Amino acid sequence: MLIRYSCKDMGLNCSFIVKGETIEEVTAKALDHVREKHVDDFNFIQSPAQIEEMQKALARSTRVVAG
Ligand SMILES: [Zn+2]
């Protein structure tokens, strides 16, 4: 099984895609990317609570794809 996150699924105009075997892995990589590249889109991810909310949003945007 493979989990996929793409920025397009989050409604972002960005071609970033990450794949992994667990949601945790994919979400962590997606969060790194979002915090690095999308601070202008998500300039509210500063506090631990906001980061947690973003992790949930990213996890919801993941898709299970055939591996
Ligand atoms: Zn992106």
N, CA, C, O and the ligand as a Tripos MOL2 file, in Angstrom:
@<TRIPOS>MOLECULE
protein
  269   267    68     0     0
PROTEIN
NO_CHARGES

@<TRIPOS>ATOM
      1 N           0.8400   -1.1920    0.0000 N.3       1 MET1
      2 CA          0.0000    0.0000    0.0000 C.3       1 MET1
      3 C           0.8750    1.2420    0.0000 C.2       1 MET1
      4 O           1.9380    1.2760    0.6200 O.2       1 MET1
      5 N           0.4160    2.2370   -0.6930 N.am      2 LEU2
      6 CA          1.1830    3.4660   -0.8190 C.3       2 LEU2
      7 C           0.2450    4.6390   -0.5500 C.2       2 LEU2
      8 O          -0.8850    4.6880   -1.0380 O.2       2 LEU2
      9 N           0.7530    5.5820    0.2450 N.am      3 ILE3
     10 CA         -0.0110    6.7920    0.5350 C.3       3 ILE3
     11 C           0.5890    7.9310   -0.2600 C.2       3 ILE3
     12 O           1.8090    8.0650   -0.3620 O.2       3 ILE3
     13 N          -0.2700    8.7350   -0.8140 N.am      4 ARG4
     14 CA          0.2220    9.8480   -1.6060 C.3       4 ARG4
     15 C          -0.3680   11.1630   -1.1150 C.2       4 ARG4
     16 O          -1.5580   11.2490   -0.8100 O.2       4 ARG4
     17 N           0.4730   12.1760   -1.0440 N.am      5 TYR5
     18 CA         -0.0040   13.5330   -0.7950 C.3       5 TYR5
     19 C           0.4060   14.3900   -1.9710 C.2       5 TYR5
     20 O           1.5360   14.2950   -2.4500 O.2       5 TYR5
     21 N          -0.4990   15.2190   -2.4360 N.am      6 SER6
     22 CA         -0.0940   16.1930   -3.4410 C.3       6 SER6
     23 C          -0.6570   17.5560   -3.0730 C.2       6 SER6
     24 O          -1.7630   17.6690   -2.5450 O.2       6 SER6
     25 N           0.1170   18.5770   -3.3580 N.am      7 CYS7
     26 CA         -0.3250   19.9370   -3.0520 C.3       7 CYS7
     27 C          -1.6000   20.2820   -3.8190 C.2       7 CYS7
     28 O          -2.4250   21.0570   -3.3340 O.2       7 CYS7
     29 N          -1.7630   19.7160   -5.0000 N.am      8 LYS8
     30 CA         -2.9760   19.9880   -5.7690 C.3       8 LYS8
     31 C          -4.2230   19.5290   -5.0060 C.2       8 LYS8
     32 O          -5.2730   20.1670   -5.0770 O.2       8 LYS8
     33 N          -4.0940   18.4160   -4.2780 N.am      9 ASP9
     34 CA         -5.2250   17.9350   -3.4880 C.3       9 ASP9
     35 C          -5.5690   18.8980   -2.3480 C.2       9 ASP9
     36 O          -6.6880   18.9010   -1.8330 O.2       9 ASP9
     37 N          -4.5880   19.7090   -1.9700 N.am     10 MET10
     38 CA         -4.8280   20.7180   -0.9400 C.3      10 MET10
     39 C          -5.3180   22.0230   -1.5610 C.2      10 MET10
     40 O          -5.5390   23.0100   -0.8600 O.2      10 MET10
     41 N          -5.4850   22.0170   -2.8750 N.am     11 GLY11
     42 CA         -5.9410   23.2160   -3.5540 C.3      11 GLY11
     43 C          -4.8410   24.2090   -3.8490 C.2      11 GLY11
     44 O          -5.1010   25.3790   -4.1290 O.2      11 GLY11
     45 N          -3.5870   23.7260   -3.7820 N.am     12 LEU12
     46 CA         -2.4590   24.6120   -4.0230 C.3      12 LEU12
     47 C          -1.9880   24.4850   -5.4640 C.2      12 LEU12
     48 O          -2.0200   23.4030   -6.0490 O.2      12 LEU12
     49 N          -1.5570   25.5920   -6.0170 N.am     13 ASN13
     50 CA         -1.0240   25.5960   -7.3640 C.3      13 ASN13
     51 C           0.4550   25.2160   -7.3010 C.2      13 ASN13
     52 O           1.3400   26.0630   -7.4230 O.2      13 ASN13
     53 N           0.6950   23.9200   -7.1090 N.am     14 CYS14
     54 CA          2.0460   23.4340   -6.8550 C.3      14 CYS14
     55 C           2.0840   21.9730   -7.2730 C.2      14 CYS14
     56 O           1.1260   21.2330   -7.0500 O.2      14 CYS14
     57 N           3.1910   21.5580   -7.8790 N.am     15 SER15
     58 CA          3.2590   20.2000   -8.4080 C.3      15 SER15
     59 C           3.8990   19.2170   -7.4320 C.2      15 SER15
     60 O           4.1960   18.0810   -7.8000 O.2      15 SER15
     61 N           4.1120   19.6500   -6.1850 N.am     16 PHE16
     62 CA          4.7630   18.7760   -5.2030 C.3      16 PHE16
     63 C           3.9010   17.5490   -4.9050 C.2      16 PHE16
     64 O           2.7070   17.6600   -4.6290 O.2      16 PHE16
     65 N           4.5320   16.3880   -4.9690 N.am     17 ILE17
     66 CA          3.8830   15.1260   -4.6100 C.3      17 ILE17
     67 C           4.8440   14.3340   -3.7490 C.2      17 ILE17
     68 O           6.0380   14.2830   -4.0460 O.2      17 ILE17
     69 N           4.3520   13.7160   -2.6900 N.am     18 VAL18
     70 CA          5.1940   12.8430   -1.8980 C.3      18 VAL18
     71 C           4.4340   11.5310   -1.6610 C.2      18 VAL18
     72 O           3.2210   11.5220   -1.4520 O.2      18 VAL18
     73 N           5.1790   10.4420   -1.7010 N.am     19 LYS19
     74 CA          4.5750    9.1350   -1.4750 C.3      19 LYS19
     75 C           5.3070    8.4300   -0.3510 C.2      19 LYS19
     76 O           6.5040    8.6380   -0.1530 O.2      19 LYS19
     77 N           4.5900    7.5980    0.3800 N.am     20 GLY20
     78 CA          5.2070    6.8380    1.4540 C.3      20 GLY20
     79 C           4.3000    5.7040    1.8690 C.2      20 GLY20
     80 O           3.1960    5.5460    1.3480 O.2      20 GLY20
     81 N           4.7770    4.9200    2.8090 N.am     21 GLU21
     82 CA          4.0150    3.7350    3.2110 C.3      21 GLU21
     83 C           3.0920    3.9920    4.3870 C.2      21 GLU21
     84 O           2.1810    3.2050    4.6440 O.2      21 GLU21
     85 N           3.3180    5.0880    5.1060 N.am     22 THR22
     86 CA          2.4250    5.4120    6.2120 C.3      22 THR22
     87 C           1.9680    6.8670    6.1040 C.2      22 THR22
     88 O           2.6610    7.7130    5.5380 O.2      22 THR22
     89 N           0.8050    7.1320    6.6520 N.am     23 ILE23
     90 CA          0.2870    8.5040    6.6610 C.3      23 ILE23
     91 C           1.2380    9.4060    7.4400 C.2      23 ILE23
     92 O           1.4680   10.5560    7.0660 O.2      23 ILE23
     93 N           1.7930    8.8620    8.5400 N.am     24 GLU24
     94 CA          2.6960    9.6710    9.3670 C.3      24 GLU24
     95 C           3.9040   10.1350    8.5620 C.2      24 GLU24
     96 O           4.3080   11.2960    8.6280 O.2      24 GLU24
     97 N           4.4700    9.2030    7.8020 N.am     25 GLU25
     98 CA          5.6450    9.5280    6.9970 C.3      25 GLU25
     99 C           5.3090   10.5840    5.9420 C.2      25 GLU25
    100 O           6.0340   11.5640    5.7660 O.2      25 GLU25
    101 N           4.1980   10.3610    5.2510 N.am     26 VAL26
    102 CA          3.8150   11.2740    4.1770 C.3      26 VAL26
    103 C           3.4510   12.6430    4.7410 C.2      26 VAL26
    104 O           3.8190   13.6760    4.1810 O.2      26 VAL26
    105 N           2.7200   12.6380    5.8610 N.am     27 THR27
    106 CA          2.3090   13.9020    6.4670 C.3      27 THR27
    107 C           3.5160   14.6970    6.9420 C.2      27 THR27
    108 O           3.5560   15.9180    6.7910 O.2      27 THR27
    109 N           4.5090   14.0030    7.5210 N.am     28 ALA28
    110 CA          5.7040   14.6890    8.0080 C.3      28 ALA28
    111 C           6.4480   15.3530    6.8580 C.2      28 ALA28
    112 O           6.8980   16.4920    6.9730 O.2      28 ALA28
    113 N           6.5740   14.6310    5.7470 N.am     29 LYS29
    114 CA          7.2690   15.2010    4.5900 C.3      29 LYS29
    115 C           6.4710   16.3510    3.9830 C.2      29 LYS29
    116 O           7.0290   17.3750    3.5870 O.2      29 LYS29
    117 N           5.1620   16.1600    3.9190 N.am     30 ALA30
    118 CA          4.3060   17.2180    3.3760 C.3      30 ALA30
    119 C           4.3830   18.4590    4.2510 C.2      30 ALA30
    120 O           4.4220   19.5800    3.7440 O.2      30 ALA30
    121 N           4.4040   18.2610    5.5660 N.am     31 LEU31
    122 CA          4.4790   19.4050    6.4760 C.3      31 LEU31
    123 C           5.7900   20.1580    6.2960 C.2      31 LEU31
    124 O           5.8040   21.3890    6.2840 O.2      31 LEU31
    125 N           6.8870   19.4290    6.1570 N.am     32 ASP32
    126 CA          8.1790   20.0630    5.8980 C.3      32 ASP32
    127 C           8.1000   20.9320    4.6440 C.2      32 ASP32
    128 O           8.5520   22.0770    4.6240 O.2      32 ASP32
    129 N           7.5090   20.3450    3.5970 N.am     33 HIS33
    130 CA          7.3930   21.0580    2.3240 C.3      33 HIS33
    131 C           6.5260   22.3070    2.4710 C.2      33 HIS33
    132 O           6.8960   23.3900    2.0180 O.2      33 HIS33
    133 N           5.3760   22.1410    3.1070 N.am     34 VAL34
    134 CA          4.4420   23.2630    3.2480 C.3      34 VAL34
    135 C           5.0730   24.3950    4.0670 C.2      34 VAL34
    136 O           4.9210   25.5720    3.7420 O.2      34 VAL34
    137 N           5.7840   24.0120    5.1350 N.am     35 ARG35
    138 CA          6.3850   25.0480    5.9840 C.3      35 ARG35
    139 C           7.5380   25.7480    5.2790 C.2      35 ARG35
    140 O           7.8670   26.8930    5.5900 O.2      35 ARG35
    141 N           8.1550   25.0420    4.3160 N.am     36 GLU36
    142 CA          9.2620   25.6310    3.5830 C.3      36 GLU36
    143 C           8.7860   26.4650    2.3970 C.2      36 GLU36
    144 O           9.2950   27.5570    2.1440 O.2      36 GLU36
    145 N           7.7910   25.9260    1.6660 N.am     37 LYS37
    146 CA          7.4180   26.5370    0.3890 C.3      37 LYS37
    147 C           6.1130   27.3180    0.4240 C.2      37 LYS37
    148 O           5.8690   28.1450   -0.4540 O.2      37 LYS37
    149 N           5.2780   27.0760    1.4110 N.am     38 HIS38
    150 CA          3.9450   27.6850    1.3900 C.3      38 HIS38
    151 C           3.6760   28.5510    2.6040 C.2      38 HIS38
    152 O           2.5410   28.6530    3.0690 O.2      38 HIS38
    153 N           4.7290   29.1750    3.1140 N.am     39 VAL39
    154 CA          4.5120   30.0690    4.2570 C.3      39 VAL39
    155 C           3.5960   31.2280    3.8610 C.2      39 VAL39
    156 O           2.8790   31.7760    4.6980 O.2      39 VAL39
    157 N           3.6270   31.5960    2.5740 N.am     40 ASP40
    158 CA          2.7450   32.6780    2.1390 C.3      40 ASP40
    159 C           1.2920   32.2300    2.0870 C.2      40 ASP40
    160 O           0.3790   33.0160    2.3420 O.2      40 ASP40
    161 N           1.0830   30.9450    1.7490 N.am     41 ASP41
    162 CA         -0.2760   30.4120    1.7100 C.3      41 ASP41
    163 C          -0.7820   30.0930    3.1120 C.2      41 ASP41
    164 O          -1.9640   30.2530    3.4180 O.2      41 ASP41
    165 N           0.1420   29.6370    3.9540 N.am     42 PHE42
    166 CA         -0.2390   29.1960    5.2990 C.3      42 PHE42
    167 C           0.6350   29.8990    6.3320 C.2      42 PHE42
    168 O           1.4280   29.2580    7.0210 O.2      42 PHE42
    169 N           0.4910   31.1910    6.4330 N.am     43 ASN43
    170 CA          1.3680   31.9160    7.3510 C.3      43 ASN43
    171 C           0.9000   31.8240    8.8060 C.2      43 ASN43
    172 O           1.3520   32.5710    9.6730 O.2      43 ASN43
    173 N          -0.0100   30.8950    9.0410 N.am     44 PHE44
    174 CA         -0.5410   30.7430   10.3960 C.3      44 PHE44
    175 C          -0.0080   29.4920   11.0770 C.2      44 PHE44
    176 O          -0.4670   29.1500   12.1660 O.2      44 PHE44
    177 N           0.9470   28.8020   10.4670 N.am     45 ILE45
    178 CA          1.4460   27.5860   11.1090 C.3      45 ILE45
    179 C           2.6800   27.9130   11.9280 C.2      45 ILE45
    180 O           3.8080   27.6550   11.5080 O.2      45 ILE45
    181 N           2.4560   28.4730   13.0820 N.am     46 GLN46
    182 CA          3.5470   28.8580   13.9700 C.3      46 GLN46
    183 C           3.4900   28.0790   15.2840 C.2      46 GLN46
    184 O           4.4790   27.4730   15.6960 O.2      46 GLN46
    185 N           2.3570   28.0970   15.9200 N.am     47 SER47
    186 CA          2.2550   27.4650   17.2370 C.3      47 SER47
    187 C           2.0660   25.9600   17.0940 C.2      47 SER47
    188 O           1.6270   25.4860   16.0460 O.2      47 SER47
    189 N           2.3960   25.2020   18.1460 N.am     48 PRO48
    190 CA          2.2070   23.7460   18.0760 C.3      48 PRO48
    191 C           0.7730   23.3590   17.7320 C.2      48 PRO48
    192 O           0.5590   22.3890   17.0050 O.2      48 PRO48
    193 N          -0.2120   24.0970   18.2370 N.am     49 ALA49
    194 CA         -1.6050   23.7780   17.9320 C.3      49 ALA49
    195 C          -1.9010   23.9880   16.4540 C.2      49 ALA49
    196 O          -2.6210   23.2020   15.8390 O.2      49 ALA49
    197 N          -1.3420   25.0520   15.8890 N.am     50 GLN50
    198 CA         -1.5650   25.3290   14.4730 C.3      50 GLN50
    199 C          -0.8650   24.2940   13.6000 C.2      50 GLN50
    200 O          -1.3830   23.8950   12.5570 O.2      50 GLN50
    201 N           0.3120   23.8670   14.0350 N.am     51 ILE51
    202 CA          1.0270   22.8260   13.2950 C.3      51 ILE51
    203 C           0.2340   21.5240   13.3310 C.2      51 ILE51
    204 O           0.1610   20.8020   12.3360 O.2      51 ILE51
    205 N          -0.3610   21.2320   14.4920 N.am     52 GLU52
    206 CA         -1.1680   20.0190   14.6000 C.3      52 GLU52
    207 C          -2.3740   20.0890   13.6700 C.2      52 GLU52
    208 O          -2.7190   19.1020   13.0200 O.2      52 GLU52
    209 N          -3.0200   21.2640   13.6050 N.am     53 GLU53
    210 CA         -4.1520   21.4340   12.6970 C.3      53 GLU53
    211 C          -3.7210   21.2210   11.2530 C.2      53 GLU53
    212 O          -4.4360   20.5900   10.4750 O.2      53 GLU53
    213 N          -2.5590   21.7450   10.8960 N.am     54 MET54
    214 CA         -2.0550   21.5780    9.5410 C.3      54 MET54
    215 C          -1.7590   20.1140    9.2390 C.2      54 MET54
    216 O          -2.0250   19.6280    8.1390 O.2      54 MET54
    217 N          -1.1970   19.4100   10.2420 N.am     55 GLN55
    218 CA         -0.9310   17.9860   10.0450 C.3      55 GLN55
    219 C          -2.2280   17.2350    9.7590 C.2      55 GLN55
    220 O          -2.2630   16.3490    8.9060 O.2      55 GLN55
    221 N          -3.3030   17.5970   10.4840 N.am     56 LYS56
    222 CA         -4.5910   16.9410   10.2460 C.3      56 LYS56
    223 C          -5.1120   17.2450    8.8480 C.2      56 LYS56
    224 O          -5.6320   16.3660    8.1610 O.2      56 LYS56
    225 N          -4.9670   18.4990    8.4400 N.am     57 ALA57
    226 CA         -5.4260   18.8890    7.1080 C.3      57 ALA57
    227 C          -4.6380   18.1510    6.0300 C.2      57 ALA57
    228 O          -5.2020   17.7050    5.0310 O.2      57 ALA57
    229 N          -3.3320   18.0280    6.2440 N.am     58 LEU58
    230 CA         -2.4990   17.3150    5.2770 C.3      58 LEU58
    231 C          -2.8720   15.8380    5.2430 C.2      58 LEU58
    232 O          -2.9470   15.2330    4.1740 O.2      58 LEU58
    233 N          -3.1050   15.2610    6.4230 N.am     59 ALA59
    234 CA         -3.4700   13.8440    6.4870 C.3      59 ALA59
    235 C          -4.7780   13.6020    5.7470 C.2      59 ALA59
    236 O          -4.9420   12.5770    5.0850 O.2      59 ALA59
    237 N          -5.7130   14.5520    5.8590 N.am     60 ARG60
    238 CA         -6.9980   14.4010    5.1570 C.3      60 ARG60
    239 C          -6.8200   14.4860    3.6550 C.2      60 ARG60
    240 O          -7.6330   13.9480    2.9040 O.2      60 ARG60
    241 N          -5.7710   15.1500    3.2070 N.am     61 SER61
    242 CA         -5.5470   15.3180    1.7700 C.3      61 SER61
    243 C          -4.7360   14.1730    1.1720 C.2      61 SER61
    244 O          -4.4830   14.1570   -0.0330 O.2      61 SER61
    245 N          -4.3310   13.2270    1.9950 N.am     62 THR62
    246 CA         -3.5920   12.0950    1.4360 C.3      62 THR62
    247 C          -4.5610   11.1370    0.7520 C.2      62 THR62
    248 O          -5.7490   11.0960    1.0710 O.2      62 THR62
    249 N          -4.0380   10.3830   -0.1780 N.am     63 ARG63
    250 CA         -4.8210    9.3770   -0.8970 C.3      63 ARG63
    251 C          -4.0550    8.0540   -0.8110 C.2      63 ARG63
    252 O          -2.8260    8.0210   -0.8580 O.2      63 ARG63
    253 N          -4.8030    6.9920   -0.6860 N.am     64 VAL64
    254 CA         -4.1900    5.6810   -0.7850 C.3      64 VAL64
    255 C          -4.1430    5.3000   -2.2510 C.2      64 VAL64
    256 O          -5.1680    5.2810   -2.9320 O.2      64 VAL64
    257 N          -2.9600    5.0010   -2.7260 N.am     65 VAL65
    258 CA         -2.8130    4.6210   -4.1320 C.3      65 VAL65
    259 C          -2.2490    3.2130   -4.2090 C.2      65 VAL65
    260 O          -1.5580    2.7660   -3.2930 O.2      65 VAL65
    261 N          -2.5330    2.5300   -5.2720 N.am     66 ALA66
    262 CA         -2.0120    1.1990   -5.4650 C.3      66 ALA66
    263 C          -0.5010    1.2650   -5.5960 C.2      66 ALA66
    264 O           0.0320    2.0650   -6.3650 O.2      66 ALA66
    265 N           0.1730    0.4310   -4.8530 N.am     67 GLY67
    266 CA          1.6150    0.5130   -4.8590 C.3      67 GLY67
    267 C           2.2390   -0.5430   -5.7280 C.2      67 GLY67
    268 O           3.4630   -0.6070   -5.8400 O.2      67 GLY67
    269 ZN          3.5820   22.6100   -2.5100 Zn       68 ZN68
@<TRIPOS>BOND
     1     1     2 1
     2     2     3 1
     3     3     4 2
     4     3     5 am
     5     5     6 1
     6     6     7 1
     7     7     8 2
     8     7     9 am
     9     9    10 1
    10    10    11 1
    11    11    12 2
    12    11    13 am
    13    13    14 1
    14    14    15 1
    15    15    16 2
    16    15    17 am
    17    17    18 1
    18    18    19 1
    19    19    20 2
    20    19    21 am
    21    21    22 1
    22    22    23 1
    23    23    24 2
    24    23    25 am
    25    25    26 1
    26    26    27 1
    27    27    28 2
    28    27    29 am
    29    29    30 1
    30    30    31 1
    31    31    32 2
    32    31    33 am
    33    33    34 1
    34    34    35 1
    35    35    36 2
    36    35    37 am
    37    37    38 1
    38    38    39 1
    39    39    40 2
    40    39    41 am
    41    41    42 1
    42    42    43 1
    43    43    44 2
    44    43    45 am
    45    45    46 1
    46    46    47 1
    47    47    48 2
    48    47    49 am
    49    49    50 1
    50    50    51 1
    51    51    52 2
    52    51    53 am
    53    53    54 1
    54    54    55 1
    55    55    56 2
    56    55    57 am
    57    57    58 1
    58    58    59 1
    59    59    60 2
    60    59    61 am
    61    61    62 1
    62    62    63 1
    63    63    64 2
    64    63    65 am
    65    65    66 1
    66    66    67 1
    67    67    68 2
    68    67    69 am
    69    69    70 1
    70    70    71 1
    71    71    72 2
    72    71    73 am
    73    73    74 1
    74    74    75 1
    75    75    76 2
    76    75    77 am
    77    77    78 1
    78    78    79 1
    79    79    80 2
    80    79    81 am
    81    81    82 1
    82    82    83 1
    83    83    84 2
    84    83    85 am
    85    85    86 1
    86    86    87 1
    87    87    88 2
    88    87    89 am
    89    89    90 1
    90    90    91 1
    91    91    92 2
    92    91    93 am
    93    93    94 1
    94    94    95 1
    95    95    96 2
    96    95    97 am
    97    97    98 1
    98    98    99 1
    99    99   100 2
   100    99   101 am
   101   101   102 1
   102   102   103 1
   103   103   104 2
   104   103   105 am
   105   105   106 1
   106   106   107 1
   107   107   108 2
   108   107   109 am
   109   109   110 1
   110   110   111 1
   111   111   112 2
   112   111   113 am
   113   113   114 1
   114   114   115 1
   115   115   116 2
   116   115   117 am
   117   117   118 1
   118   118   119 1
   119   119   120 2
   120   119   121 am
   121   121   122 1
   122   122   123 1
   123   123   124 2
   124   123   125 am
   125   125   126 1
   126   126   127 1
   127   127   128 2
   128   127   129 am
   129   129   130 1
   130   130   131 1
   131   131   132 2
   132   131   133 am
   133   133   134 1
   134   134   135 1
   135   135   136 2
   136   135   137 am
   137   137   138 1
   138   138   139 1
   139   139   140 2
   140   139   141 am
   141   141   142 1
   142   142   143 1
   143   143   144 2
   144   143   145 am
   145   145   146 1
   146   146   147 1
   147   147   148 2
   148   147   149 am
   149   149   150 1
   150   150   151 1
   151   151   152 2
   152   151   153 am
   153   153   154 1
   154   154   155 1
   155   155   156 2
   156   155   157 am
   157   157   158 1
   158   158   159 1
   159   159   160 2
   160   159   161 am
   161   161   162 1
   162   162   163 1
   163   163   164 2
   164   163   165 am
   165   165   166 1
   166   166   167 1
   167   167   168 2
   168   167   169 am
   169   169   170 1
   170   170   171 1
   171   171   172 2
   172   171   173 am
   173   173   174 1
   174   174   175 1
   175   175   176 2
   176   175   177 am
   177   177   178 1
   178   178   179 1
   179   179   180 2
   180   179   181 am
   181   181   182 1
   182   182   183 1
   183   183   184 2
   184   183   185 am
   185   185   186 1
   186   186   187 1
   187   187   188 2
   188   187   189 am
   189   189   190 1
   190   190   191 1
   191   191   192 2
   192   191   193 am
   193   193   194 1
   194   194   195 1
   195   195   196 2
   196   195   197 am
   197   197   198 1
   198   198   199 1
   199   199   200 2
   200   199   201 am
   201   201   202 1
   202   202   203 1
   203   203   204 2
   204   203   205 am
   205   205   206 1
   206   206   207 1
   207   207   208 2
   208   207   209 am
   209   209   210 1
   210   210   211 1
   211   211   212 2
   212   211   213 am
   213   213   214 1
   214   214   215 1
   215   215   216 2
   216   215   217 am
   217   217   218 1
   218   218   219 1
   219   219   220 2
   220   219   221 am
   221   221   222 1
   222   222   223 1
   223   223   224 2
   224   223   225 am
   225   225   226 1
   226   226   227 1
   227   227   228 2
   228   227   229 am
   229   229   230 1
   230   230   231 1
   231   231   232 2
   232   231   233 am
   233   233   234 1
   234   234   235 1
   235   235   236 2
   236   235   237 am
   237   237   238 1
   238   238   239 1
   239   239   240 2
   240   239   241 am
   241   241   242 1
   242   242   243 1
   243   243   244 2
   244   243   245 am
   245   245   246 1
   246   246   247 1
   247   247   248 2
   248   247   249 am
   249   249   250 1
   250   250   251 1
   251   251   252 2
   252   251   253 am
   253   253   254 1
   254   254   255 1
   255   255   256 2
   256   255   257 am
   257   257   258 1
   258   258   259 1
   259   259   260 2
   260   259   261 am
   261   261   262 1
   262   262   263 1
   263   263   264 2
   264   263   265 am
   265   265   266 1
   266   266   267 1
   267   267   268 2
@<TRIPOS>SUBSTRUCTURE
     1 MET1         2 RESIDUE 1 A MET
     2 LEU2         6 RESIDUE 1 A LEU
     3 ILE3        10 RESIDUE 1 A ILE
     4 ARG4        14 RESIDUE 1 A ARG
     5 TYR5        18 RESIDUE 1 A TYR
     6 SER6        22 RESIDUE 1 A SER
     7 CYS7        26 RESIDUE 1 A CYS
     8 LYS8        30 RESIDUE 1 A LYS
     9 ASP9        34 RESIDUE 1 A ASP
    10 MET10       38 RESIDUE 1 A MET
    11 GLY11       42 RESIDUE 1 A GLY
    12 LEU12       46 RESIDUE 1 A LEU
    13 ASN13       50 RESIDUE 1 A ASN
    14 CYS14       54 RESIDUE 1 A CYS
    15 SER15       58 RESIDUE 1 A SER
    16 PHE16       62 RESIDUE 1 A PHE
    17 ILE17       66 RESIDUE 1 A ILE
    18 VAL18       70 RESIDUE 1 A VAL
    19 LYS19       74 RESIDUE 1 A LYS
    20 GLY20       78 RESIDUE 1 A GLY
    21 GLU21       82 RESIDUE 1 A GLU
    22 THR22       86 RESIDUE 1 A THR
    23 ILE23       90 RESIDUE 1 A ILE
    24 GLU24       94 RESIDUE 1 A GLU
    25 GLU25       98 RESIDUE 1 A GLU
    26 VAL26      102 RESIDUE 1 A VAL
    27 THR27      106 RESIDUE 1 A THR
    28 ALA28      110 RESIDUE 1 A ALA
    29 LYS29      114 RESIDUE 1 A LYS
    30 ALA30      118 RESIDUE 1 A ALA
    31 LEU31      122 RESIDUE 1 A LEU
    32 ASP32      126 RESIDUE 1 A ASP
    33 HIS33      130 RESIDUE 1 A HIS
    34 VAL34      134 RESIDUE 1 A VAL
    35 ARG35      138 RESIDUE 1 A ARG
    36 GLU36      142 RESIDUE 1 A GLU
    37 LYS37      146 RESIDUE 1 A LYS
    38 HIS38      150 RESIDUE 1 A HIS
    39 VAL39      154 RESIDUE 1 A VAL
    40 ASP40      158 RESIDUE 1 A ASP
    41 ASP41      162 RESIDUE 1 A ASP
    42 PHE42      166 RESIDUE 1 A PHE
    43 ASN43      170 RESIDUE 1 A ASN
    44 PHE44      174 RESIDUE 1 A PHE
    45 ILE45      178 RESIDUE 1 A ILE
    46 GLN46      182 RESIDUE 1 A GLN
    47 SER47      186 RESIDUE 1 A SER
    48 PRO48      190 RESIDUE 1 A PRO
    49 ALA49      194 RESIDUE 1 A ALA
    50 GLN50      198 RESIDUE 1 A GLN
    51 ILE51      202 RESIDUE 1 A ILE
    52 GLU52      206 RESIDUE 1 A GLU
    53 GLU53      210 RESIDUE 1 A GLU
    54 MET54      214 RESIDUE 1 A MET
    55 GLN55      218 RESIDUE 1 A GLN
    56 LYS56      222 RESIDUE 1 A LYS
    57 ALA57      226 RESIDUE 1 A ALA
    58 LEU58      230 RESIDUE 1 A LEU
    59 ALA59      234 RESIDUE 1 A ALA
    60 ARG60      238 RESIDUE 1 A ARG
    61 SER61      242 RESIDUE 1 A SER
    62 THR62      246 RESIDUE 1 A THR
    63 ARG63      250 RESIDUE 1 A ARG
    64 VAL64      254 RESIDUE 1 A VAL
    65 VAL65      258 RESIDUE 1 A VAL
    66 ALA66      262 RESIDUE 1 A ALA
    67 GLY67      266 RESIDUE 1 A GLY
    68 ZN68       269 GROUP 0 **** ****
